[in-house]
């Protein structure tokens, strides 16, 4: 039982950590977005609570320095050439 109580406490602590604000993709080390290769994009979607949206998220690699990044993006951003197929 002590393990499940600790797990429950850890889960509650994760929800208290503030999320990073949405940001446009870019490589902080190189200072540009010219070398980005997008590996994953998830558009905004409905959360279990119908009044809330899950924010869009992107993962990408900087082909110049090799760093990997993943974070939320602004609602109106999508990777170049990306289209939603319904």
Protein Blocks (a to p, Z undefined) as FASTA:
>chain_A
ZZmmmmmmmmmmmmmpccddddddddfknopaklgccfbdcdddddfblkbccddddddd
dfknopacdddddfkbccehiacdZZ
